[in-house]
Amino acid sequence: MTLTPPPFDPELAAVLEMLKDAVPPQLTMDEIEATRNGPGLAMLADMDLTMGGAFEVEDRVVPGPENAPDISLLICRPVAPPTDGPLPVIYHVHGGGMVIGNNRVGADAALRWAEELGAVVVSVEYRLAPEHPYPAPIDDVYAGLLWTAGHAGEIGADPERIVIAGASAGGGLTAALALLLRDRKGPRPLGQLLMCPMLDDRNDTPSTHQMAGLGVWDRTANDTGWTALLGERRGGPDVSPYAAPARAEDLSGLPPAFLDVGSAETFRDEVVAYATGLWQAGGAAELHVWPGGFHGFDGFAPQAALSQACQAAQMNWLRRLLAE
């Protein structure tokens, strides 16, 4: 049976048309290197991480996982914090399909939240697949969180008020981090913000088939990312939930979650299923399915009406979480 894809939001469809040559839906293994060296990531070097002087910015190298290289943390602290006391932390994990990106990717969103809410941003650099398959990426993300909690006083932060956040692959790693912290009895995050997260290596939901060849990050790209991370284990019976959180059989005892996803993207069904699993396990979760949204639409088209609604929902959830 042929699955008819849901329609794109008209305003976003116009943006997709302009993006189609620069950001094709598909990514194959032999295109990873060229994508890493493309103009999109090069532009990040020019991003004003100070947000017009609102933050002081530091790149700090800290110990990585045992018997592994050190990791780099991008640390952004408010120049004029709203209080003399320790500030909440947004611990940010970048996207990029497990295969591209650095700790600047998506940091602008975290900085917008932090500027509004008076928070410190810590954005972690992690090793990328396929050169560094599972568990290297999540091990680096975990090590960075442990350093952040253990050295919170050095950066003017409150170790009891850390919100973990990420988009796409970063959202999947953020969900995995929450599971790992629970199971290793590590620091408990205040909440987890999962934006269009990459959760399921099996790549076989109806939405993965509906959106094949369409939008941003289709089924072929998804296969590339998961295969880079897991190799021949992808889709098989022995995949850890710390690699693919959709594999988790126990979603109890996790921090409150915010999840969002577009209705017209590959990850729709796995995100809805994950939110459902959190509710069924007795957890707190807020889910938004943005009608007509493609993968990462709010980053590609931040001025679109749907993007504005999406960004407002994220900010409102964070504001309520930090007010508790």
C-alpha positions as CSV (number, residue, x, y, z in Angstrom):
1,M,0.0,0.0,0.0
2,T,1.3,3.4,-0.9
3,L,1.3,5.8,2.0
4,T,0.2,9.4,1.2
5,P,2.4,11.9,3.0
6,P,0.7,14.7,5.1
7,P,0.9,18.1,3.6
8,F,3.6,20.7,4.5
9,D,2.5,23.9,6.0
10,P,2.2,26.3,3.0
11,E,4.6,28.9,4.5
12,L,7.2,26.1,5.2
13,A,6.7,24.5,1.8
14,A,7.9,27.7,0.2
15,V,11.0,27.5,2.4
16,L,11.6,23.9,1.5
17,E,11.5,24.8,-2.2
18,M,14.3,27.3,-1.7
19,L,16.3,24.8,0.4
20,K,15.9,21.8,-1.8
21,D,19.3,22.0,-3.5
22,A,21.3,23.1,-0.4
23,V,19.5,20.6,2.0
24,P,18.4,17.5,0.1
25,P,16.2,15.0,1.9
26,Q,18.7,12.2,1.6
27,L,22.2,11.6,2.9
28,T,24.4,8.6,2.0
29,M,27.5,7.4,3.7
30,D,29.8,8.7,0.9
31,E,28.3,12.2,1.3
32,I,29.1,12.6,5.0
33,E,32.5,14.1,4.5
34,A,31.4,16.7,2.0
35,T,28.5,17.7,4.2
36,R,30.8,18.1,7.2
37,N,32.9,20.5,5.1
38,G,29.9,22.3,3.5
39,P,29.0,26.0,3.9
40,G,26.4,25.4,6.6
41,L,28.9,24.5,9.3
42,A,31.4,27.0,8.1
43,M,28.8,29.8,8.8
44,L,28.7,28.8,12.5
45,A,32.2,30.2,13.0
46,D,30.7,33.7,12.5
47,M,27.8,33.2,15.0
48,D,27.8,35.8,17.8
49,L,27.8,33.5,20.8
50,T,27.8,36.5,23.1
51,M,24.3,37.5,21.9
52,G,25.4,41.1,21.5
53,G,27.5,41.1,24.7
54,A,25.0,39.3,26.9
55,F,27.2,36.3,27.5
56,E,30.8,35.7,28.2
57,V,32.0,32.7,26.2
58,E,34.6,30.1,27.0
59,D,35.7,26.9,25.3
60,R,36.9,24.6,28.0
61,V,38.5,21.1,27.6
62,V,37.5,18.7,30.3
63,P,38.2,15.0,31.0
64,G,36.3,12.7,28.7
65,P,35.2,9.1,29.4
66,E,37.7,6.7,30.9
67,N,40.4,5.8,28.5
68,A,39.0,8.2,25.9
69,P,40.0,11.7,24.7
70,D,39.1,14.9,26.5
71,I,36.0,16.7,25.4
72,S,35.3,20.3,24.6
73,L,32.5,22.2,26.3
74,L,31.2,25.6,25.1
75,I,30.3,27.5,28.2
76,C,28.2,30.7,28.0
77,R,27.5,32.6,31.2
78,P,25.3,35.7,31.5
79,V,27.4,38.9,31.9
80,A,24.6,40.5,34.0
81,P,22.8,37.6,35.7
82,P,19.4,38.3,37.2
83,T,20.5,37.0,40.6
84,D,23.6,36.8,42.7
85,G,23.0,33.1,43.4
86,P,23.8,30.1,41.2
87,L,22.0,29.9,37.9
88,P,20.1,27.1,36.2
89,V,22.0,25.3,33.4
90,I,20.9,24.4,29.9
91,Y,23.1,21.4,29.0
92,H,22.8,21.3,25.2
93,V,23.5,18.4,22.8
94,H,23.9,19.3,19.2
95,G,22.1,17.6,16.2
96,G,23.6,16.3,13.0
97,G,22.3,12.7,12.5
98,M,25.2,11.3,14.7
99,V,27.6,12.1,11.8
100,I,28.0,15.8,11.4
101,G,28.0,19.0,13.6
102,N,29.8,20.5,16.6
103,N,28.9,22.2,19.8
104,R,27.9,25.4,18.0
105,V,25.1,23.7,16.1
106,G,21.8,24.7,17.7
107,A,23.5,26.8,20.4
108,D,21.7,29.9,19.2
109,A,18.4,28.4,20.4
110,A,19.8,27.5,23.8
111,L,21.3,31.0,24.1
112,R,17.9,32.6,23.4
113,W,16.3,30.5,26.2
114,A,19.2,31.4,28.5
115,E,19.0,35.1,27.8
116,E,15.3,35.1,28.6
117,L,15.5,32.9,31.7
118,G,18.9,33.9,33.2
119,A,20.7,30.6,32.7
120,V,24.1,29.2,31.8
121,V,24.5,27.3,28.6
122,V,26.9,24.4,28.4
123,S,27.1,22.8,24.9
124,V,29.0,19.5,24.6
125,E,31.2,18.4,21.7
126,Y,31.0,14.6,21.2
127,R,32.8,12.2,18.9
128,L,31.0,11.5,15.6
129,A,30.1,8.3,13.8
130,P,31.1,6.4,11.7
131,E,34.7,7.0,12.9
132,H,33.5,6.8,16.5
133,P,30.5,4.5,16.7
134,Y,28.3,3.7,19.7
135,P,29.0,4.1,22.6
136,A,31.5,7.0,21.9
137,P,28.9,9.8,21.4
138,I,26.7,9.1,24.4
139,D,29.8,8.4,26.6
140,D,31.1,11.9,25.7
141,V,27.7,13.5,26.4
142,Y,27.5,11.7,29.8
143,A,31.0,12.7,30.7
144,G,30.3,16.3,29.9
145,L,27.1,16.3,32.1
146,L,29.1,14.8,35.0
147,W,31.7,17.5,34.7
148,T,29.0,20.2,34.5
149,A,27.2,18.9,37.7
150,G,30.5,18.4,39.5
151,H,32.0,21.8,38.7
152,A,28.8,23.8,38.7
153,G,30.2,26.2,41.2
154,E,33.0,27.2,38.9
155,I,30.6,28.4,36.3
156,G,28.1,30.0,38.6
157,A,25.6,27.3,38.1
158,D,23.2,25.3,40.3
159,P,23.8,21.5,39.9
160,E,20.3,20.8,41.1
161,R,18.8,22.8,38.2
162,I,20.2,21.3,35.0
163,V,17.9,21.0,32.0
164,I,19.2,18.7,29.3
165,A,18.2,19.6,25.8
166,G,18.9,18.7,22.2
167,A,17.4,18.5,18.7
168,S,17.4,15.6,16.2
169,A,20.4,13.4,17.0
170,G,21.0,15.7,19.9
171,G,17.5,15.0,21.1
172,G,18.1,11.3,20.9
173,L,21.3,11.6,22.8
174,T,19.5,13.7,25.4
175,A,16.9,11.1,25.9
176,A,19.6,8.4,26.2
177,L,21.4,10.6,28.7
178,A,18.3,10.8,30.9
179,L,18.1,7.0,30.8
180,L,21.8,6.6,31.6
181,L,21.7,9.0,34.5
182,R,18.7,7.2,35.9
183,D,20.3,3.8,35.6
184,R,23.7,4.8,36.9
185,K,22.2,6.9,39.7
186,G,23.9,10.0,38.4
187,P,22.8,13.6,38.8
188,R,19.0,14.0,38.1
189,P,18.2,16.6,35.5
190,L,15.4,19.0,36.2
191,G,13.9,18.2,32.8
192,Q,14.6,16.9,29.3
193,L,13.8,19.0,26.2
194,L,13.6,16.7,23.2
195,M,13.2,18.6,19.9
196,C,12.4,16.3,16.9
197,P,14.5,13.6,18.5
198,M,16.1,10.7,16.6
199,L,15.1,7.8,18.8
200,D,14.5,4.6,16.8
201,D,17.2,2.8,14.8
202,R,14.6,0.4,13.2
203,N,13.6,3.2,10.7
204,D,10.3,1.4,9.9
205,T,7.4,3.4,11.2
206,P,4.6,4.7,8.9
207,S,6.1,8.2,9.0
208,T,9.5,7.0,7.8
209,H,7.8,5.4,4.8
210,Q,5.4,8.4,4.2
211,M,8.3,10.9,4.1
212,A,10.8,9.0,1.9
213,G,12.4,11.4,-0.5
214,L,10.6,14.4,1.0
215,G,11.5,17.3,3.4
216,V,14.6,17.2,5.4
217,W,16.3,14.0,6.7
218,D,14.3,11.2,5.0
219,R,14.4,7.4,5.5
220,T,17.7,7.1,3.5
221,A,19.4,9.7,5.6
222,N,18.1,8.1,8.7
223,D,19.5,4.7,7.6
224,T,22.8,6.4,7.0
225,G,23.0,8.0,10.5
226,W,22.0,4.8,12.4
227,T,24.2,2.6,10.3
228,A,27.1,4.9,11.0
229,L,26.4,4.7,14.7
230,L,25.6,1.0,15.0
231,G,27.0,-0.8,11.9
232,E,25.4,-4.2,11.3
233,R,23.6,-4.1,14.6
234,R,21.2,-1.4,13.3
235,G,17.6,-2.7,13.4
236,G,18.6,-6.0,15.0
237,P,17.6,-7.5,18.4
238,D,20.6,-6.3,20.4
239,V,20.5,-2.5,20.3
240,S,20.9,-0.7,23.6
241,P,18.4,1.9,24.7
242,Y,21.4,4.1,25.4
243,A,22.0,4.1,21.6
244,A,18.3,4.1,20.5
245,P,16.0,5.2,23.3
246,A,12.9,3.8,21.5
247,R,14.3,0.4,22.5
248,A,13.9,1.2,26.2
249,E,11.5,-1.2,28.0
250,D,11.3,0.9,31.2
251,L,10.6,4.6,30.9
252,S,9.7,5.1,34.5
253,G,11.6,7.4,36.9
254,L,12.7,9.9,34.2
255,P,12.7,13.7,34.4
256,P,9.7,15.7,33.1
257,A,9.9,15.8,29.3
258,F,9.0,18.2,26.5
259,L,8.8,16.6,23.1
260,D,8.0,18.1,19.7
261,V,8.0,17.0,16.1
262,G,6.5,18.0,12.8
263,S,3.6,16.1,11.3
264,A,5.4,15.9,8.0
265,E,8.7,14.4,9.1
266,T,10.4,11.0,9.4
267,F,10.5,11.1,13.2
268,R,6.8,11.8,13.9
269,D,5.6,8.4,14.9
270,E,8.6,7.4,17.0
271,V,8.4,10.7,19.0
272,V,4.6,10.2,19.6
273,A,5.3,6.6,20.7
274,Y,8.0,7.8,23.1
275,A,5.8,10.4,24.7
276,T,3.1,7.7,25.0
277,G,5.6,5.4,26.7
278,L,6.5,8.1,29.2
279,W,2.8,8.6,30.0
280,Q,2.2,4.9,30.3
281,A,5.1,4.6,32.7
282,G,3.6,7.3,34.9
283,G,5.9,10.1,33.7
284,A,5.3,13.8,33.0
285,A,5.5,14.7,29.3
286,E,4.3,17.5,27.1
287,L,4.0,16.6,23.4
288,H,3.5,18.9,20.4
289,V,3.0,17.7,16.9
290,W,3.3,20.7,14.6
291,P,0.9,20.4,11.7
292,G,2.8,20.6,8.4
293,G,6.2,20.9,10.0
294,F,9.2,19.3,8.3
295,H,12.3,18.1,10.3
296,G,14.0,21.1,11.9
297,F,11.6,23.6,10.4
298,D,11.9,26.1,13.3
299,G,15.7,26.4,12.6
300,F,15.4,26.6,8.8
301,A,12.4,29.1,8.9
302,P,12.5,30.8,12.3
303,Q,10.2,33.6,11.2
304,A,7.4,31.3,10.0
305,A,4.2,31.4,12.1
306,L,4.5,27.7,12.9
307,S,8.1,28.2,14.0
308,Q,7.1,31.1,16.3
309,A,4.5,28.9,17.9
310,C,7.0,26.1,18.3
311,Q,9.6,28.4,19.9
312,A,7.0,29.9,22.3
313,A,5.9,26.5,23.4
314,Q,9.5,25.5,24.2
315,M,10.2,28.7,26.1
316,N,6.9,28.4,28.1
317,W,7.7,24.9,29.2
318,L,11.2,25.9,30.3
319,R,9.8,28.9,32.2
320,R,7.3,26.7,34.0
321,L,9.9,24.1,34.8
322,L,12.4,26.6,36.3
323,A,9.6,28.3,38.3
324,E,8.7,25.1,40.2
